């Protein structure tokens, strides 16, 4: 893959929950900003509780970075072009630690 294909600015946000009484509130802070390639894999529409919900699956390819390797978790959020995605799975591509392939999901209401 060429460098020119990494055309999206990708912001990884880590979750640091804070306690509030008997519960907790999610608080996201920026872990890493990098570049990547976003590709849509599928999309669907479902009727849930009387509302139409659209969900889509994406594949994100980013270069290997040690900060990301040490901290990536499924409870993180990923922001691309102002849209928020959730991480479904992470795979390291090639033995020389060149790329991560990250499966993302997004729900629209």
DSSP file (Angstrom, degrees, kcal/mol; ACC not computed):
  #  RESIDUE AA STRUCTURE BP1 BP2  ACC     N-H-->O    O-->H-N    N-H-->O    O-->H-N    TCO  KAPPA ALPHA  PHI   PSI    X-CA   Y-CA   Z-CA
    1    1 A X              0   0    0      0, 0.0     2,-0.1     0, 0.0     5,-0.0   0.000 360.0 360.0 360.0 135.0    0.0    0.0    0.0
    2    2 A X    >   -     0   0    0      1,-0.1     3,-1.4     3,-0.0     4,-0.4  -0.448 360.0-116.4 -84.1 158.3    1.3    3.4   -0.9
    3    3 A X  G >  S+     0   0    0      1,-0.3     3,-1.6     2,-0.2    -1,-0.1   0.832 110.9  67.0 -61.9 -33.6    1.5    6.4    1.4
    4    4 A X  G 3  S+     0   0    0      1,-0.3    -1,-0.3     3,-0.1     3,-0.0   0.689  90.4  64.1 -63.3 -18.9   -1.0    8.3   -0.7
    5    5 A X  G <  S+     0   0    0     -3,-1.4     2,-1.9     1,-0.2    -1,-0.3   0.682  81.1  81.2 -79.0 -17.8   -3.7    5.9    0.2
    6    6 A X    <   +     0   0    0     -3,-1.6    31,-0.2    -4,-0.4    -1,-0.2  -0.542  57.0 142.5 -85.0  73.4   -3.5    6.9    3.9
    7    7 A X        +     0   0    0     -2,-1.9     2,-0.4    29,-0.1    -1,-0.2   0.350  37.5  83.7-103.7   4.6   -5.6   10.0    3.2
    8    8 A X  E    S-A   36   0A   0     28,-2.4    28,-2.2    -3,-0.2     2,-0.6  -0.879  72.2-129.7-110.7 141.3   -7.8   10.2    6.3
    9    9 A X  E     -A   35   0A   0     -2,-0.4    72,-0.6    26,-0.2     2,-0.5  -0.803  30.3-162.7 -86.8 123.7   -6.9   11.9    9.6
   10   10 A X  E     -AB  34  80A   0     24,-3.2    24,-2.7    -2,-0.6     2,-0.5  -0.927   9.9-165.3-116.5 128.0   -7.7    9.3   12.3
   11   11 A X  E     -AB  33  79A   0     68,-2.4    68,-2.8    -2,-0.5     2,-0.5  -0.959   7.3-155.8-115.5 118.2   -8.0   10.2   16.0
   12   12 A X  E     -AB  32  78A   0     20,-3.0    19,-3.2    -2,-0.5    20,-1.4  -0.818  11.2-162.8 -92.4 128.1   -8.0    7.4   18.5
   13   13 A X  E     -AB  30  77A   0     64,-3.1    64,-2.2    -2,-0.5     2,-0.3  -0.951   5.2-148.5-117.8 124.3   -9.7    8.3   21.8
   14   14 A X  E     -A   29   0A   0     15,-2.4    15,-2.2    -2,-0.5     2,-0.5  -0.644  17.4-122.4 -92.0 149.1   -9.2    6.3   25.0
   15   15 A X  E     +A   28   0A   0     -2,-0.3     2,-0.4    13,-0.2    13,-0.2  -0.776  27.3 176.2 -94.9 127.4  -11.9    5.8   27.6
   16   16 A X        -     0   0    0     11,-3.3     9,-0.1    -2,-0.5    -2,-0.0  -0.813  21.3-153.0-127.2  89.9  -11.2    7.0   31.2
   17   17 A X        -     0   0    0     -2,-0.4     2,-0.4     9,-0.2     9,-0.2  -0.325   4.3-154.2 -66.4 143.8  -14.5    6.4   33.1
   18   18 A X  E     -G   25   0B   0      7,-2.7     7,-3.2     2,-0.0     2,-0.2  -0.933  20.2-114.3-116.0 143.0  -15.1    8.6   36.1
   19   19 A X  E     -G   24   0B   0     -2,-0.4     2,-0.4     5,-0.2     5,-0.3  -0.535  28.6-177.5 -78.7 140.6  -17.4    7.6   39.0
   20   20 A X  E >   -G   23   0B   0      3,-2.5     3,-2.1    -2,-0.2     2,-0.3  -0.847  59.8 -62.0-137.6  98.4  -20.6    9.5   39.6
   21   21 A X  T 3  S-     0   0    0     -2,-0.4    -1,-0.1     1,-0.3    -2,-0.0  -0.470 120.9 -10.8  64.3-121.9  -22.5    8.3   42.6
   22   22 A X  T 3  S+     0   0    0     -2,-0.3    -1,-0.3    -3,-0.1     2,-0.1   0.546 135.2  43.3 -86.7  -7.6  -23.4    4.6   42.1
   23   23 A X  E <  S-G   20   0B   0     -3,-2.1    -3,-2.5    -5,-0.0     2,-0.3  -0.361  76.3-116.3-120.9-161.8  -22.4    4.6   38.4
   24   24 A X  E     -G   19   0B   0     -5,-0.3     2,-0.4    -2,-0.1    -5,-0.2  -0.976  11.3-143.2-142.0 154.3  -19.7    5.8   36.0
   25   25 A X  E     -G   18   0B   0     -7,-3.2    -7,-2.7    -2,-0.3     2,-0.2  -0.975  24.1-121.1-121.4 132.4  -19.5    8.3   33.2
   26   26 A X        -     0   0    0     -2,-0.4     2,-0.4    -9,-0.2    -9,-0.2  -0.488  27.4-172.7 -70.8 137.3  -17.4    7.7   30.1
   27   27 A X        -     0   0    0     -2,-0.2   -11,-3.3     2,-0.0     2,-0.4  -0.979   6.4-158.3-133.4 120.9  -14.7   10.3   29.4
   28   28 A X  E     +A   15   0A   0     -2,-0.4     2,-0.3   -13,-0.2   -13,-0.2  -0.832  11.0 179.4-106.4 135.4  -12.7   10.2   26.2
   29   29 A X  E     -A   14   0A   0    -15,-2.2   -15,-2.4    -2,-0.4     2,-0.3  -0.954  39.1 -93.7-129.8 152.3   -9.3   11.8   25.6
   30   30 A X  E     +A   13   0A   0     -2,-0.3   -17,-0.3   -17,-0.2     3,-0.1  -0.470  38.9 173.2 -69.6 123.9   -7.1   11.8   22.5
   31   31 A X  E     -     0   0A   0    -19,-3.2     2,-0.3     1,-0.3   -18,-0.2   0.837  65.8  -8.3 -92.3 -45.6   -4.6    9.0   22.6
   32   32 A X  E     -A   12   0A   0    -20,-1.4   -20,-3.0     2,-0.0     2,-0.5  -0.989  49.8-153.3-158.0 140.4   -3.1    9.3   19.1
   33   33 A X  E     +A   11   0A   0     -2,-0.3     2,-0.2   -22,-0.2   -22,-0.2  -0.989  37.0 140.6-117.3 128.1   -3.7   11.2   15.9
   34   34 A X  E     -A   10   0A   0    -24,-2.7   -24,-3.2    -2,-0.5     2,-0.3  -0.763  46.9 -93.1-147.4-170.5   -2.4    9.5   12.7
   35   35 A X  E     +A    9   0A   0    -26,-0.2    28,-0.7    -2,-0.2     2,-0.3  -0.884  44.3 156.3-117.6 150.4   -3.4    8.9    9.1
   36   36 A X  E     -AC   8  62A   0    -28,-2.2   -28,-2.4    -2,-0.3     2,-0.5  -0.948  40.0-103.6-158.6 177.1   -5.2    5.9    7.6
   37   37 A X  E     - C   0  61A   0     24,-2.2    24,-2.3    -2,-0.3     2,-0.5  -0.967  28.7-159.8-115.0 126.7   -7.3    4.4    4.9
   38   38 A X  E     + C   0  60A   0     -2,-0.5     2,-0.4    22,-0.2    22,-0.2  -0.915  11.1 179.7-109.1 129.1  -11.1    3.9    5.6
   39   39 A X  E     - C   0  59A   0     20,-2.3    20,-2.9    -2,-0.5     2,-0.3  -0.995  25.3-129.7-132.1 128.1  -13.0    1.4    3.4
   40   40 A X  E     + C   0  58A   0     -2,-0.4    18,-0.3    18,-0.2     3,-0.1  -0.604  24.1 178.0 -77.9 131.7  -16.7    0.6    3.8
   41   41 A X  E     -     0   0A   0     16,-3.0     2,-0.3     1,-0.4    17,-0.2   0.823  59.2 -19.4-100.1 -43.5  -17.4   -3.1    3.9
   42   42 A X  E     - C   0  57A   0     15,-1.5    15,-2.4     2,-0.0    -1,-0.4  -0.981  49.4-156.1-159.7 167.0  -21.2   -3.3    4.4
   43   43 A X  E     - C   0  56A   0     -2,-0.3     2,-0.3    13,-0.2    13,-0.2  -0.989  11.4-179.1-149.1 152.8  -24.3   -1.5    5.5
   44   44 A X  E     - C   0  55A   0     11,-2.5    11,-2.4    -2,-0.3     2,-0.4  -0.987  19.0-142.2-151.1 156.6  -27.7   -2.5    6.8
   45   45 A X  E     + C   0  54A   0     -2,-0.3     2,-0.3     9,-0.2     9,-0.2  -0.989  24.2 178.7-121.4 132.5  -31.0   -1.0    8.0
   46   46 A X  E     - C   0  53A   0      7,-2.8     7,-3.4    -2,-0.4     2,-0.7  -0.955  29.6-128.4-131.9 151.3  -32.9   -2.5   10.9
   47   47 A X  E     + C   0  52A   0     -2,-0.3     2,-0.5     5,-0.2     5,-0.2  -0.895  34.7 175.7 -98.6 112.7  -36.2   -1.6   12.7
   48   48 A X  E >   - C   0  51A   0      3,-3.2     3,-2.0    -2,-0.7    -2,-0.0  -0.974  66.4 -20.5-125.2 120.0  -35.4   -1.4   16.4
   49   49 A X  T 3  S-     0   0    0     -2,-0.5    -1,-0.1     1,-0.3     3,-0.1   0.865 127.6 -51.6  51.1  41.5  -38.0   -0.4   18.9
   50   50 A X  T 3  S+     0   0    0      1,-0.2     2,-0.4    -3,-0.0    -1,-0.3   0.515 119.3 106.9  78.2   5.4  -40.0    1.3   16.2
   51   51 A X  E <  S-C   48   0A   0     -3,-2.0    -3,-3.2     2,-0.0     2,-0.6  -0.918  71.8-121.6-118.0 144.1  -37.1    3.3   14.9
   52   52 A X  E     -C   47   0A   0     -2,-0.4     2,-0.5    -5,-0.2    -5,-0.2  -0.733  32.3-171.0 -82.7 121.7  -35.1    2.8   11.7
   53   53 A X  E     -C   46   0A   0     -7,-3.4    -7,-2.8    -2,-0.6     2,-0.5  -0.966   8.3-157.9-119.2 125.9  -31.4    2.2   12.6
   54   54 A X  E     -CD  45 108A   0     54,-2.2    54,-3.6    -2,-0.5     2,-0.4  -0.871  12.7-177.3-101.6 133.6  -28.6    2.2   10.0
   55   55 A X  E     -CD  44 107A   0    -11,-2.4   -11,-2.5    -2,-0.5     2,-0.3  -0.979   2.7-170.1-130.8 146.3  -25.4    0.4   10.8
   56   56 A X  E     -CD  43 106A   0     50,-2.5    50,-2.0    -2,-0.4     2,-0.4  -0.962  13.6-142.7-135.3 150.0  -22.3    0.1    8.7
   57   57 A X  E     -CD  42 105A   0    -15,-2.4   -16,-3.0    -2,-0.3   -15,-1.5  -0.920  23.0-178.3-113.0 140.9  -19.0   -1.9    8.9
   58   58 A X  E     -CD  40 104A   0     46,-2.4    46,-2.4    -2,-0.4     2,-0.5  -0.898  23.1-137.0-134.0 160.1  -15.7   -0.4    7.9
   59   59 A X  E     -CD  39 103A   0    -20,-2.9   -20,-2.3    -2,-0.3     2,-0.5  -0.991  19.2-165.8-119.2 125.9  -12.0   -1.5    7.6
   60   60 A X  E     -CD  38 102A   0     42,-2.9    42,-3.1    -2,-0.5     2,-0.5  -0.942   1.5-165.3-112.6 129.5   -9.4    1.0    8.8
   61   61 A X  E     +CD  37 101A   0    -24,-2.3   -24,-2.2    -2,-0.5     2,-0.3  -0.969  16.6 166.3-116.8 122.0   -5.8    0.5    7.9
   62   62 A X  E     -CD  36 100A   0     38,-1.9    38,-2.8    -2,-0.5   -26,-0.2  -0.927  39.4 -97.4-130.4 155.6   -3.2    2.5    9.8
   63   63 A X  E     - D   0  99A   0    -28,-0.7    36,-0.3    -2,-0.3     2,-0.2  -0.378  50.2 -93.2 -68.6 150.4    0.6    2.2   10.1
   64   64 A X        +     0   0    0     34,-2.5     2,-0.4    33,-0.2    -1,-0.1  -0.456  48.1 176.0 -64.8 129.7    2.0    0.4   13.1
   65   65 A X     >  -     0   0    0     -2,-0.2     4,-2.4     1,-0.1     3,-0.3  -0.997  32.7-136.1-136.1 136.2    2.8    2.7   16.0
   66   66 A X  H  > S+     0   0    0     -2,-0.4     4,-2.4     1,-0.2     5,-0.2   0.865 104.3  57.6 -61.0 -38.6    4.0    1.5   19.4
   67   67 A X  H  > S+     0   0    0      1,-0.2     4,-1.1     2,-0.2    -1,-0.2   0.908 110.8  43.9 -58.0 -42.7    1.7    3.9   21.3
   68   68 A X  H  > S+     0   0    0     -3,-0.3     4,-2.2     1,-0.2     3,-0.3   0.909 111.5  53.2 -69.3 -42.6   -1.3    2.3   19.5
   69   69 A X  H  < S+     0   0    0     -4,-2.4    -2,-0.2     1,-0.2    -1,-0.2   0.865 112.2  45.6 -60.7 -36.9    0.0   -1.2   20.0
   70   70 A X  H  < S+     0   0    0     -4,-2.4    -1,-0.2    -5,-0.2    -2,-0.2   0.746 125.8  27.1 -77.7 -24.3    0.4   -0.7   23.7
   71   71 A X  H  < S+     0   0    0     -4,-1.1    -2,-0.2    -3,-0.3    -3,-0.2   0.505  78.3 126.1-121.8  -6.0   -3.0    0.9   24.3
   72   72 A X     <  +     0   0    0     -4,-2.2     2,-0.3    -5,-0.1    18,-0.1  -0.382  30.7 163.3 -68.5 131.4   -5.5   -0.2   21.8
   73   73 A X    >   -     0   0    0     -2,-0.1     3,-1.3    16,-0.0    14,-0.2  -0.940  49.2-113.8-141.7 160.6   -8.7   -1.6   23.3
   74   74 A X  T 3  S+     0   0    0     -2,-0.3    13,-0.5     1,-0.3    -2,-0.1   0.680 110.9  64.6 -72.6 -16.7  -12.2   -2.3   22.1
   75   75 A X  T 3  S+     0   0    0     11,-0.1    -1,-0.3   -60,-0.1     2,-0.1   0.397  83.5 103.5 -87.4   6.3  -13.7    0.4   24.4
   76   76 A X    <   -     0   0    0     -3,-1.3    11,-0.9   -62,-0.1     2,-0.3  -0.437  65.0-136.8 -80.0 159.4  -11.9    3.1   22.5
   77   77 A X  E     -BE  13  86A   0    -64,-2.2   -64,-3.1     9,-0.2     2,-0.4  -0.856   8.3-149.6-112.0 153.0  -13.6    5.4   20.0
   78   78 A X  E     -BE  12  85A   0      7,-2.3     7,-2.7    -2,-0.3     2,-0.5  -0.993   7.1-157.8-124.7 128.6  -12.1    6.3   16.6
   79   79 A X  E     +BE  11  84A   0    -68,-2.8   -68,-2.4    -2,-0.4     2,-0.4  -0.930  17.0 167.6-111.5 125.7  -12.9    9.7   15.0
   80   80 A X  E >  S-BE  10  83A   0      3,-2.3     3,-2.1    -2,-0.5   -70,-0.1  -0.990  73.4 -13.0-136.4 125.1  -12.6   10.2   11.2
   81   81 A X  T 3  S-     0   0    0    -72,-0.6     3,-0.1    -2,-0.4    -1,-0.1   0.842 128.0 -55.6  52.7  38.1  -14.0   13.3    9.4
   82   82 A X  T 3  S+     0   0    0      1,-0.3     2,-0.4     0, 0.0    -1,-0.3   0.478 113.6 117.5  78.1   1.9  -16.0   14.2   12.5
   83   83 A X  E <   -E   80   0A   0     -3,-2.1    -3,-2.3    23,-0.0     2,-0.4  -0.829  59.0-134.7-105.0 142.8  -17.8   10.8   12.7
   84   84 A X  E     -E   79   0A   0     -2,-0.4     2,-0.3    -5,-0.2    -5,-0.2  -0.820  22.9-177.0-102.1 133.0  -17.4    8.5   15.6
   85   85 A X  E     -E   78   0A   0     -7,-2.7    -7,-2.3    -2,-0.4     2,-0.3  -0.883  18.2-134.9-123.3 154.2  -16.7    4.7   15.1
   86   86 A X  E     -EF  77 105A   0     19,-2.6    19,-2.1    -2,-0.3     2,-0.5  -0.852  25.9-114.1-108.2 149.7  -16.4    1.8   17.6
   87   87 A X  E     + F   0 104A   0    -11,-0.9    17,-0.2   -13,-0.5     3,-0.1  -0.694  32.0 173.6 -85.9 127.9  -13.7   -0.8   17.4
   88   88 A X  E     -     0   0A   0     15,-3.5     2,-0.3    -2,-0.5    16,-0.2   0.809  66.8 -15.9 -98.4 -42.9  -14.9   -4.3   16.6
   89   89 A X  E     - F   0 103A   0     14,-1.2    14,-2.2   -16,-0.1    -1,-0.4  -0.985  54.1-143.9-159.2 161.4  -11.5   -6.1   16.2
   90   90 A X  E     - F   0 102A   0     -2,-0.3     2,-0.4    12,-0.2    12,-0.2  -0.996  14.7-177.8-133.6 134.9   -7.8   -5.4   15.6
   91   91 A X  E     - F   0 101A   0     10,-2.4    10,-3.3    -2,-0.4     2,-0.5  -0.999  22.4-136.3-135.1 133.6   -5.3   -7.4   13.6
   92   92 A X  E     - F   0 100A   0     -2,-0.4     2,-0.4     8,-0.2     8,-0.2  -0.785  24.6-146.9 -88.0 127.0   -1.6   -6.8   13.1
   93   93 A X  E   > + F   0  99A   0      6,-2.7     6,-1.3    -2,-0.5     5,-0.9  -0.808  58.3   3.9-100.9 134.0   -0.7   -7.2    9.4
   94   94 A X  T > 5S-     0   0    0     -2,-0.4     3,-1.2     3,-0.2     4,-0.3   0.516  79.0-102.1  70.0 143.6    2.7   -8.6    8.3
   95   95 A X  T 3 5S+     0   0    0      1,-0.3    -1,-0.1     2,-0.1    -2,-0.0   0.728 114.2  68.1 -68.7 -23.3    5.4   -9.8   10.7
   96   96 A X  T 3 5S-     0   0    0      1,-0.1    -1,-0.3     0, 0.0    -2,-0.1   0.242 112.1-112.3 -85.4  15.8    7.5   -6.7   10.5
   97   97 A X  T < 5 +     0   0    0     -3,-1.2   -33,-0.2     2,-0.1    -3,-0.2   0.930  68.4 143.6  58.2  50.6    4.8   -4.6   12.3
   98   98 A X      < +     0   0    0     -5,-0.9   -34,-2.5    -4,-0.3     2,-0.3   0.903  58.6   6.4 -87.4 -43.4    3.9   -2.5    9.3
   99   99 A X  E     -DF  63  93A   0     -6,-1.3    -6,-2.7   -36,-0.3     2,-0.4  -0.927  52.0-139.5-140.7 158.9    0.1   -2.0    9.6
  100  100 A X  E     -DF  62  92A   0    -38,-2.8   -38,-1.9    -2,-0.3     2,-0.6  -0.971  14.1-153.8-112.0 137.4   -3.0   -2.6   11.8
  101  101 A X  E     -DF  61  91A   0    -10,-3.3   -10,-2.4    -2,-0.4     2,-0.5  -0.971  18.4-170.9-105.7 121.0   -6.2   -3.6   10.2
  102  102 A X  E     -DF  60  90A   0    -42,-3.1   -42,-2.9    -2,-0.6     2,-0.5  -0.958  16.6-144.1-120.9 122.6   -9.1   -2.4   12.4
  103  103 A X  E     -DF  59  89A   0    -14,-2.2   -15,-3.5    -2,-0.5   -14,-1.2  -0.749  26.7-170.8 -84.2 126.0  -12.7   -3.5   11.9
  104  104 A X  E     -DF  58  87A   0    -46,-2.4   -46,-2.4    -2,-0.5     2,-0.3  -0.824  12.3-158.9-117.5 154.6  -15.0   -0.5   12.8
  105  105 A X  E     -DF  57  86A   0    -19,-2.1   -19,-2.6    -2,-0.3     2,-0.3  -0.964   5.7-171.9-130.2 151.8  -18.7   -0.2   13.2
  106  106 A X  E     -D   56   0A   0    -50,-2.0   -50,-2.5    -2,-0.3     2,-0.4  -0.989   7.1-158.1-144.1 133.3  -20.9    2.9   13.1
  107  107 A X  E     -D   55   0A   0     -2,-0.3     2,-0.4   -52,-0.2   -52,-0.2  -0.935   7.0-166.0-112.9 135.0  -24.6    3.3   13.9
  108  108 A X  E      D   54   0A   0    -54,-3.6   -54,-2.2    -2,-0.4    -2,-0.0  -0.939 360.0 360.0-116.1 140.1  -26.7    6.2   12.5
  109  109 A X              0   0    0     -2,-0.4   -57,-0.1   -56,-0.2    -1,-0.1   0.366 360.0 360.0-116.6 360.0  -30.1    7.1   13.8
